[in-house]
Amino acid sequence: CIRDRCYIVALMYIDQLQHVVPNFALDSMNVHRLLLTSILLATKFLEDIFYNNEYFASVGGVDLEDLNTMEAQMFCLLSMNCSVSDEKFLQYHDELISYTRNAHGHNTN
């Protein structure tokens, strides 16, 4: 089971990548692979017990060699630093909660 925090950190990695590679265009052709790779990295960084790359490749419908390459590339683009500050994590968490509530018509007042 992948914990919620891994999904939040995965989103943070994607945001970081967009700053590192400003001309990177997120589209329907790459979003699946980008999400898969960022969740893989976040899970490996945050969890003591995690699924291996073969499992992620199988679930994600990608070739294991491709996933290994994407993981290495993303890790390098993140300057081999997968840590995120508690402050930044809470900011993303709160923004996602707020967005979810607003998207489902819940009043936050």
Secondary structure, DSSP 4 states (H G I P E B T S, - for coil): ---HHHHHHHHHHHHHHHHHSTT----TTTHHHHHHHHHHHHHHHH-SS---HHHHHHHHT--HHHHHHHHHHHHHHTTT-----HHHHHHHHHHHHHHHHHHTT----
